[in-house]
Amino acid sequence: MKKLLFLFILIPFLCVSQTWEHVNNFPFEGVHHPVTFSYGDDAYVITGSNTDKVYKYDSSTDSWTQLNPFPGGIRGFAYGVAIGSKAYIGFGSDSNSVHPNDWWEYDMPNNSWTQLASFPGAGRDHPAMVNVGDKIFVGCGSNASSYGLSDWWEYDITNNIWLQKTDIPGNGRHHPYYFGIGNYAYVGFGHGSVSGPGSNPNSTLFIYNDFYRYDPSNDSWQLMSQFPSQARVAGTQFSYQGKGYILSGDGDNHYPLGVSEFWEYDPVSDSWVQLPPHPGNSIWAPGSFVIGCNVYFLLGNNKWTYPFTFPKNIYKYRLGTDCGCTDPVAVNYSNQAIQDDGSCCYISGCTDPYSINYDSTACFDNGSCVPAVLGCNNPNAINFNPNANTLETRGGELDTSFGLGGFFGVNSSAALILDANEDCVLKSAVFYAQFPNSIKFEIRDSIGNIIDDTTLNVVSGKQRLTLNFEIPAGQSMRLGIGTTGSFLYRNSANTSYPYDIGDLITIKTSTSNWWPNQFYYFYYDMIFQKKCNVTESYNCISVGNCQDPGDGSGQYTSLSQCVTSCVSTNISELNKEINVYPNPANNFINLEGVFDEAVIYNIFGKRILSSKNSKIDISQLSQGIYFVKTIKEDKNIITQFVVSKGN
């Protein structure tokens, strides 16, 4: 399956994850333009898209707590910055689109607020806000009077005063990217009212890619080197260990970037390097914060969906090597780590749940994963696949946590679109139901004809249902439901089409008319099976007893051949000790010889009757060939006789 998995590079004495990792989802209502910052092991999300709510994140437990509301009231498009144990928050607009100038200090350890000197300039939405030393610099933004402000202000924390400084060069703009490194503030990109550097000539929206450095010591600006990719706006940013970072947002047409881009800026070389993008779609107006060596990316607005959705997924990315596992006994020990981040792991193995050797107890991937190749691995079968390594594998999304979604009951034609290289069986899948219901589950061909279906009762919540759908080889089949009002859960964002399942099934997209590559319908953690097609074969288990092993490996190609061969040697060698008469017989046979029990079988090896008498009633037997097996301690003697019903 094509997914973003947790990959680890195993180097002796150095194990640093350089990929994105999903942590617990944001448990409250999603917002765009959240104010985000951190202190110690904790982080905070404040206001955003017209709310006054405050949340605290504890990275040690990966959990969230709601705190007292922001005293400045409901606020959207506000901004804030943390310096030590204090954070400073303001700007934005209220639910009436009024731009307040209040300015607040938040004491994080004591969870207390203090109102400071109000901003003396024009109120605004989404400005730049950067701290350098004990000063905070604010500028740019937009309000009812201007779509792109260019003024620049300094807030002196010690003296609680505001001073206006030299405007940013170039065009005024709102929603820029910005960060502080050392003694400088860096500001650039954003959205203005006239064409400028990086603007798309085919768009009437003017997005920029120019980038500036501000020197507070002499109140001066310097244009930096040109950004090596398209203009952008409305992402998130941060600085770490002397470098700056910009992440996600919209491109030069104010539509989401095609990939959720992540860039690192080195002020020494005045250059940019692209890093791995965060999972899912590029997000408009998200938040971020840094705890230890990890940046956390969260919230914002997903404009790839319709209507736009508010993702609650949170991802973190390891930025450096100074945090890590400091226990030499652990499999992910890092000799470069100077701070233990709680990541020590003591079991290595395959951590990919789609691999055939997945180890659910492993917390560190050792590179041993073997991808599943679904197929018949029996060399005696007609459909033997020499590359196959499993008759059963998992597929699709494992659960609903990868993106936004909800219970859906409007359209009974909603389905996943899949191709199958060979016939297979969909044994079962996990479903999430809002209510108890009776639902028809089905798979149809590309023109809508039902291939297989079943109607099952569901209960509220998560459940695995047995389907046993016989799926033929084919293209663009539809895996869905046939019941309107099903109210099963489906995701509406962050899908990862195509989903490859065992190199045999490909889930290509969905039937959504709006965003087919964003919606994922109903079927989670599917179990697919492949059956081996074997010819009939038999082994002689005991004298007169033949069985088909079911895998085509039997010694004989027919039951009659097996039965005949199974008894022929024993008859010639042993039947001299037992005499059967009359032979042919009609209503009874006599057995002459010493035995404890006699068992009669038909020619197919089926047991018909048994007796301990020397005279046995066979009047109920139909005409044909039979075998009588006489048993004496550990010796079995087989004798053939014929039942004749003639006159």
C-alpha positions in Angstrom: 0.0 0.0 0.0 1.3 3.4 -0.8 1.4 5.2 2.5 3.7 7.5 4.4 5.2 5.1 6.9 7.6 5.6 9.8 11.0 4.9 8.2 14.2 4.8 10.2 17.8 4.7 8.9 19.8 2.4 11.0 23.4 3.7 11.4 25.6 2.4 14.2 25.3 4.7 17.2 23.1 7.2 15.3 19.4 6.9 14.8 17.6 10.0 13.8 14.1 10.0 12.4 13.8 12.5 9.5 10.2 11.7 8.6 6.8 13.0 9.8 5.1 11.1 12.5 1.4 11.2 13.4 0.6 11.9 17.1 -2.8 12.1 18.7 -5.4 14.2 16.9 -6.6 17.5 18.2 -9.6 16.6 20.3 -11.5 19.8 20.0 -13.1 21.8 17.2 -10.7 22.7 14.4 -9.8 26.3 13.5 -7.7 28.2 11.0 -5.3 31.0 12.0 -4.6 29.5 15.5 -2.1 31.3 17.7 0.5 28.6 18.6 3.6 28.5 20.7 5.4 26.4 23.3 7.2 26.5 26.6 9.1 23.5 27.9 7.3 20.3 27.2 4.0 22.1 26.7 2.4 24.0 23.9 -0.7 26.2 23.5 -3.4 26.8 20.9 -5.3 30.1 21.4 -8.2 31.6 19.5 -8.4 31.1 15.7 -11.3 31.5 13.3 -13.4 33.4 15.7 -13.1 31.7 19.1 -11.7 32.7 22.5 -10.8 29.1 23.5 -7.4 28.2 24.9 -5.9 24.7 24.8 -2.7 23.2 26.3 -0.8 20.3 24.9 1.4 18.0 27.1 3.9 16.4 24.9 5.0 13.9 27.6 1.5 12.3 27.6 0.5 13.4 24.0 -2.7 14.9 25.5 -4.7 18.1 25.4 -6.5 20.2 28.1 -8.9 23.1 27.7 -8.0 26.2 29.8 -9.8 29.4 30.7 -10.8 31.5 27.6 -8.7 34.3 26.1 -9.7 37.5 28.0 -9.6 39.6 24.8 -12.8 37.9 23.6 -13.6 36.0 20.4 -10.8 36.5 17.9 -9.8 35.3 14.5 -6.7 36.1 12.5 -4.8 37.0 15.7 -1.1 36.4 16.2 1.2 35.7 19.1 4.8 34.9 20.0 6.4 33.3 23.0 9.6 34.6 24.8 10.6 32.3 27.7 7.7 31.6 29.9 5.6 34.6 28.6 3.6 34.9 25.4 2.4 38.0 23.8 -0.9 38.0 21.8 -3.0 40.5 19.9 -4.4 41.8 16.6 -6.9 40.0 14.5 -10.6 40.7 14.3 -13.7 39.9 16.3 -17.0 38.3 15.0 -18.1 41.8 13.8 -14.9 42.2 11.7 -13.7 44.9 14.1 -9.9 45.0 14.5 -9.1 45.6 18.2 -5.7 47.0 19.2 -5.5 45.3 22.6 -2.2 43.6 23.5 -1.9 40.8 26.1 0.8 39.0 28.0 0.2 35.4 29.0 2.1 33.8 31.9 2.2 30.2 30.9 3.4 28.6 34.2 0.7 30.4 36.1 -2.0 30.4 33.4 -2.6 34.1 34.0 -3.2 37.1 31.7 -2.1 40.8 31.9 -3.3 43.5 29.5 -0.4 45.7 28.2 -0.2 48.9 26.3 -2.4 48.8 23.2 -1.0 48.9 19.8 -1.0 52.5 18.6 -1.3 51.8 14.8 -4.1 50.5 12.7 -5.6 47.2 13.8 -5.2 44.3 11.4 -5.6 40.7 10.4 -2.7 38.2 10.0 0.4 40.5 10.3 4.0 39.3 10.7 5.2 39.0 14.3 8.8 38.3 15.2 10.7 38.5 18.4 14.4 39.5 18.4 16.0 39.6 21.9 13.6 41.5 24.3 11.8 43.2 21.4 8.8 42.1 19.4 8.4 43.4 15.8 5.0 43.6 14.1 4.1 44.7 10.6 2.2 44.1 7.4 -1.3 42.6 7.5 -4.6 43.8 6.2 -7.8 45.6 7.4 -10.8 47.3 5.9 -8.6 50.2 4.7 -5.8 48.2 3.1 -5.3 44.8 1.5 -1.6 45.0 2.1 0.0 47.1 4.9 3.8 47.7 5.0 4.3 49.5 8.3 6.7 48.1 10.8 6.5 48.4 14.6 8.7 47.5 17.6 7.3 46.6 21.0 9.7 47.0 23.9 8.8 44.4 26.5 10.8 45.9 29.3 9.3 49.4 29.0 5.9 48.3 27.6 6.0 50.8 24.8 5.5 50.7 21.0 7.7 52.5 18.4 7.1 52.8 14.7 10.1 51.7 12.6 11.0 51.8 8.9 8.4 50.2 6.6 9.2 46.9 4.9 10.5 47.4 1.4 8.5 46.4 -1.6 4.8 46.0 -1.7 2.5 45.9 1.3 1.2 42.5 2.1 -0.7 40.4 4.5 -0.3 36.8 5.6 3.5 36.7 5.0 6.0 34.1 6.3 8.4 35.3 9.0 10.8 34.1 11.7 13.6 35.4 13.9 17.2 34.1 13.7 19.9 35.6 16.0 19.8 39.4 15.9 17.6 39.6 12.8 14.0 39.4 11.8 13.1 37.8 8.4 9.9 38.6 6.6 8.7 37.8 3.0 6.2 36.2 0.7 2.5 37.1 1.3 -0.5 38.5 -0.6 -0.7 42.1 -1.8 -3.0 44.3 -3.9 -0.6 44.9 -6.8 1.7 42.7 -8.9 5.1 42.1 -7.4 8.0 39.6 -7.3 6.9 36.1 -8.0 3.3 37.1 -8.9 1.5 34.7 -11.3 0.9 36.6 -14.5 -2.2 34.4 -15.1 -3.8 35.3 -11.8 -5.6 38.4 -10.6 -4.4 37.6 -7.0 -1.0 38.9 -6.3 1.2 36.6 -4.3 4.9 37.3 -3.7 8.2 35.4 -3.2 10.5 38.3 -2.2 12.3 37.9 1.2 13.8 40.5 3.5 16.0 40.7 6.6 15.5 43.4 9.2 18.3 44.6 11.4 16.9 46.2 14.6 20.4 47.6 15.5 20.1 50.2 12.7 16.5 49.9 11.7 17.4 48.7 8.1 16.1 46.2 5.6 18.0 44.0 3.2 16.6 42.0 0.2 17.8 38.4 0.5 18.4 35.8 -2.3 15.4 34.8 -4.4 13.3 31.9 -3.1 13.8 28.9 -5.5 10.1 28.0 -5.8 6.8 29.6 -6.5 5.4 32.5 -4.5 3.2 31.6 -1.5 1.0 32.8 1.3 -0.8 31.7 4.4 1.4 28.9 5.8 3.2 28.6 9.1 6.8 29.2 10.1 9.3 28.9 13.0 13.0 29.0 13.7 15.2 26.4 15.3 18.9 26.2 16.0 19.9 29.2 13.8 17.7 28.3 10.8 14.3 29.4 9.7 11.5 27.2 8.3 8.3 27.8 6.3 5.7 25.1 5.9 2.5 24.5 3.8 0.1 27.2 2.6 -1.2 28.4 -0.7 0.8 28.9 -4.0 1.0 31.8 -6.4 -2.7 31.5 -7.5 -3.9 31.4 -3.8 -4.9 27.8 -4.3 -3.2 25.1 -2.1 0.3 24.1 -3.1 0.3 20.9 -5.0 2.5 19.4 -2.3 2.6 20.4 1.3 6.1 22.0 0.9 8.6 22.3 3.8 11.6 24.6 3.4 14.7 25.3 5.5 16.5 28.7 5.3 20.2 29.0 6.2 21.1 32.6 7.0 24.8 32.0 6.8 24.6 30.9 3.1 21.4 32.8 2.4 20.0 29.7 0.8 17.0 27.4 0.9 16.7 23.6 1.1 13.5 21.6 0.6 12.7 19.1 3.3 10.1 16.2 3.3 6.5 17.6 3.1 4.1 16.9 5.8 1.5 14.2 5.2 -1.7 15.0 3.4 -2.7 18.1 1.5 -1.2 21.6 1.8 -3.1 23.5 4.5 -4.2 27.2 4.5 -3.5 29.1 7.8 -2.2 26.2 9.9 -0.2 26.5 13.2 3.0 25.0 14.4 5.2 24.9 17.5 8.5 23.5 18.5 9.1 21.2 21.6 12.6 19.9 22.1 13.9 18.8 18.6 10.4 18.3 17.1 8.2 20.7 15.2 4.5 20.0 15.5 2.2 20.9 12.6 -1.6 21.2 13.2 -5.0 22.7 12.4 -5.7 25.2 9.6 -8.1 24.8 6.7 -8.0 22.1 4.0 -9.1 23.8 0.7 -8.7 20.6 -1.3 -12.0 19.4 0.1 -15.5 20.7 -0.6 -16.8 22.2 1.6 -13.5 23.2 3.1 -12.6 21.1 6.2 -10.7 21.6 9.4 -8.1 18.9 9.8 -7.5 17.6 13.3 -4.4 15.5 12.5 -1.2 16.5 14.2 2.2 15.6 12.8 5.7 16.0 14.3 9.0 16.1 12.6 12.5 15.6 14.1 14.6 18.7 13.3 17.9 17.8 14.8 20.2 15.3 16.5 20.6 16.9 19.9 17.4 15.3 21.1 16.9 11.6 21.0 17.4 8.3 23.0 20.4 8.5 25.4 20.1 4.9 26.7 22.9 2.8 25.1 20.9 -0.3 25.6 18.0 0.9 23.4 17.9 -0.1 19.7 17.5 3.6 18.7 20.3 4.9 20.9 21.9 8.1 19.5 25.4 9.1 20.6 24.7 12.6 19.3 21.7 13.2 21.6 22.3 15.3 24.6 18.7 15.4 25.8 16.6 12.3 26.2 13.2 12.9 24.5 11.5 9.8 25.8 11.8 8.0 22.4 14.0 5.0 23.6 12.8 1.8 22.1 13.9 -1.7 23.0 12.2 -3.9 20.4 13.1 -3.7 16.8 11.3 -5.3 13.9 9.0 -4.5 11.0 6.6 -1.7 11.9 4.7 -1.7 8.7 1.2 -3.2 9.4 0.8 -4.1 5.7 4.0 -6.3 5.6 3.8 -10.0 6.0 6.3 -9.9 8.9 4.7 -7.0 10.7 5.6 -7.1 14.4 3.0 -5.3 16.6 5.4 -5.2 19.5 8.2 -3.5 17.6 8.7 0.3 18.2 11.7 0.6 16.0 11.8 -0.4 12.3 14.9 -2.4 11.5 14.4 -2.5 7.7 13.2 -6.1 7.6 9.7 -5.5 6.3 8.7 -7.8 3.5 5.9 -6.3 1.3 2.9 -8.6 0.8 2.4 -10.2 -2.6 -1.0 -11.8 -2.5 -1.4 -14.9 -4.6 -1.4 -18.6 -4.7 2.0 -19.9 -3.4 1.2 -23.6 -3.9 3.4 -25.0 -6.8 0.9 -27.8 -7.3 -2.0 -25.3 -8.1 -3.1 -24.3 -11.6 -2.8 -20.6 -10.6 0.5 -20.9 -8.9 2.3 -17.5 -8.6 6.1 -17.9 -7.9 6.3 -14.4 -6.6 3.4 -14.7 -4.1 4.3 -14.9 -0.4 0.9 -14.9 1.3 -2.7 -16.1 0.8 -4.1 -13.3 2.9 -3.2 -9.6 3.5 -4.6 -6.3 4.8 -5.5 -3.4 2.7 -7.0 0.1 2.5 -6.9 2.6 5.4 -6.6 0.9 8.7 -8.9 3.3 10.6 -10.4 6.8 10.4 -7.7 8.7 12.1 -5.8 9.8 8.9 -8.1 12.7 8.1 -11.4 14.5 8.6 -14.7 12.8 8.0 -18.1 12.0 9.3 -21.0 9.7 9.2 -22.6 9.7 5.7 -26.1 8.6 4.8 -27.2 10.5 1.8 -25.9 8.7 -1.3 -26.1 5.0 -1.6 -23.9 5.0 -4.7 -20.8 6.2 -2.8 -18.0 3.7 -3.4 -14.4 3.0 -3.7 -13.1 2.3 -7.3 -10.8 -0.7 -7.6 -8.9 -2.8 -10.1 -8.1 -6.5 -9.6 -5.3 -8.3 -11.5 -6.7 -11.7 -10.6 -9.8 -13.1 -8.9 -9.7 -12.8 -5.1 -11.9 -12.8 -2.0 -12.7 -9.8 0.2 -13.1 -11.7 3.4 -14.0 -8.9 5.8 -13.6 -5.2 6.6 -14.0 -2.8 9.5 -16.9 -0.4 9.5 -17.9 2.5 11.8 -21.7 3.0 12.2 -23.5 5.9 13.8 -26.7 3.9 14.5 -27.8 0.3 14.5 -29.0 -0.5 11.0 -29.5 -3.1 8.3 -27.1 -2.4 5.4 -26.6 -3.9 2.0 -22.9 -4.2 1.2 -22.0 -4.8 -2.4 -19.4 -4.8 -5.2 -20.4 -3.9 -8.7 -18.7 -4.0 -12.0 -17.7 -0.9 -14.0 -21.2 -0.5 -15.5 -23.0 -1.0 -12.3 -24.0 -4.7 -12.4 -23.9 -6.4 -9.0 -21.0 -8.9 -8.7 -21.6 -9.9 -5.1 -23.5 -8.6 -2.1 -24.7 -9.3 1.4 -27.1 -7.6 3.8 -25.9 -7.4 7.4 -27.0 -5.9 10.6 -24.6 -3.3 12.2 -24.4 -1.9 15.7 -23.3 1.6 16.7 -19.5 2.0 16.7 -16.6 0.1 15.3 -17.1 -3.5 14.1 -15.6 -6.1 11.7 -18.0 -7.7 9.3 -17.6 -10.9 7.3 -18.3 -10.3 3.6 -16.7 -13.1 1.6 -17.1 -11.2 -1.7 -15.9 -13.2 -4.7 -14.1 -10.5 -6.7 -13.2 -11.4 -10.3 -10.3 -9.9 -12.3 -11.5 -6.6 -13.7 -11.2 -2.8 -13.9 -13.0 0.0 -12.2 -15.2 -2.1 -9.9 -17.2 -0.3 -7.3 -17.0 -1.4 -3.6 -19.7 0.3 -1.7 -23.2 0.0 -0.2 -26.7 -0.3 -1.6 -28.6 1.3 1.3 -29.5 5.0 1.5 -29.3 6.3 5.0 -26.5 3.9 6.1 -24.8 6.5 8.2 -21.5 4.8 8.0 -18.3 6.7 8.6 -16.3 8.0 5.6 -13.2 10.3 5.5 -13.2 13.4 3.4 -9.5 14.5 3.5 -5.9 13.3 3.5 -6.4 10.1 1.4 -3.4 8.5 -0.2 -4.7 7.1 -3.5 -3.8 4.8 -5.1 -3.8 2.0 -2.4 -1.9 -1.0 -3.5 -3.0 -4.2 -1.8 -0.7 -7.2 -2.1 0.3 -6.3 -5.7 -3.1 -7.7 -6.7 -5.7 -5.0 -5.8 -5.5 -1.3 -6.5 -8.0 1.1 -5.0 -7.7 4.0 -7.4 -10.2 6.6 -6.2 -13.8 7.1 -5.1 -17.1 7.9 -6.8 -17.3 11.4 -5.2 -18.5 14.0 -7.8 -16.6 16.8 -5.9 -13.2 15.5 -4.8 -12.9 11.8 -5.7 -9.3 11.7 -4.6 -10.1 13.1 -1.1 -13.1 10.9 -0.1 -12.6 7.4 1.3 -15.8 5.4 1.8 -16.7 3.0 4.5 -14.4 0.0 4.1 -11.4 0.0 6.6 -8.8 -2.6 7.4 -9.9 -4.9 4.7 -8.8 -8.5 4.6 -8.2 -10.0 1.1 -7.6 -13.6 0.4 -6.4 -15.6 -2.7 -7.6 -19.1 -3.3 -5.4 -21.7 -5.0 -7.1 -23.7 -7.8 -5.9 -27.3 -7.4 -6.9 -30.4 -9.2 -8.4 -33.5 -7.5 -5.8 -35.8 -6.0 -5.7 -38.5 -3.3 -3.3 -40.2 -0.9 -3.7 -43.7 0.6 -4.1 -43.0 4.3 -4.7 -46.5 5.3 -5.9 -49.7 3.6 -9.2 -48.8 1.9 -9.0 -45.2 3.1 -8.2 -42.5 0.6 -8.2 -38.8 1.2 -7.8 -35.6 -0.9 -5.1 -33.4 0.8 -6.8 -30.4 -0.9 -3.5 -28.9 -2.3 -3.0 -31.0 -5.4 -0.1 -33.0 -3.9 -1.9 -36.4 -3.7 -0.2 -39.4 -5.2 -3.3 -40.5 -7.2 -5.4 -38.4 -9.7 -8.7 -40.2 -9.0 -10.4 -41.8 -6.0 -11.0 -45.1 -7.8 -7.3 -45.3 -8.7 -6.4 -44.7 -5.1 -8.8 -47.2 -3.6 -7.7 -49.9 -6.0 -4.0 -49.3 -5.5 -4.5 -48.9 -1.7 -5.8 -52.4 -1.3 -4.4 -54.4 -4.1 -1.1 -55.3 -2.5 -2.7 -56.2 0.8 -5.3 -58.4 -0.8 -2.7 -60.5 -2.6 -0.5 -60.8 0.4 -3.0 -61.3 3.2 -6.3 -62.5 2.1 -5.2 -66.1 2.2 -5.8 -65.9 6.0 -9.5 -64.9 5.5 -12.0 -66.7 3.3 -15.2 -64.9 2.1 -18.1 -66.9 0.8 -20.3 -67.0 -1.1 -18.6 -64.6 -3.5 -20.5 -63.1 -5.4 -23.0 -62.8 -2.5 -26.6 -61.6 -2.3 -28.0 -61.3 1.3 -25.1 -62.4 3.5 -21.5 -63.3 3.5 -19.5 -65.7 5.7 -16.0 -64.9 7.0 -13.8 -67.9 7.7 -10.7 -67.0 9.8 -9.7 -65.4 13.0 -10.6 -61.7 13.6 -11.9 -59.3 16.1 -14.0 -57.0 13.9 -14.9 -56.8 10.2 -15.6 -53.5 8.4 -17.2 -53.2 4.9 -16.2 -50.4 2.5 -17.5 -49.4 -0.9 -15.2 -48.9 -3.8 -14.8 -45.2 -2.9 -13.4 -46.0 0.5 -16.6 -45.1 2.4 -17.3 -47.1 5.5 -20.7 -48.9 5.1 -21.0 -51.2 8.2 -19.1 -53.2 10.7 -19.7 -56.5 12.6 -18.0 -58.8 15.0 -19.9 -61.8 13.6 -18.6 -64.3 11.1 -21.9 -64.1 9.2 -22.8 -60.6 8.1 -26.1 -59.4 6.7 -25.5 -57.5 3.4 -29.1 -57.5 2.2 -29.2 -53.6 2.3 -26.2 -53.3 0.0 -26.7 -52.4 -3.6 -25.0 -54.3 -6.4 -21.3 -53.7 -6.8 -17.8 -54.3 -5.7 -17.0 -54.0 -1.9 -14.1 -54.6 0.4 -14.2 -56.2 3.8 -11.4 -55.4 6.2 -10.9 -57.8 9.0 -9.0 -56.6 12.1 -7.0 -58.8 14.4 -4.8 -56.8 16.9 -2.4 -54.8 14.7 -3.1 -56.8 11.5 -5.7 -55.7 8.9 -6.6 -58.0 6.1 -8.5 -56.7 3.0 -10.6 -59.0 0.9 -12.7 -58.0 -2.1 -16.2 -59.4 -2.7 -19.1 -58.8 -5.1 -22.7 -58.2 -4.3 -25.0 -59.5 -7.0 -28.7 -58.9 -7.0 -29.5 -61.1 -10.0 -31.9 -64.1 -9.8 
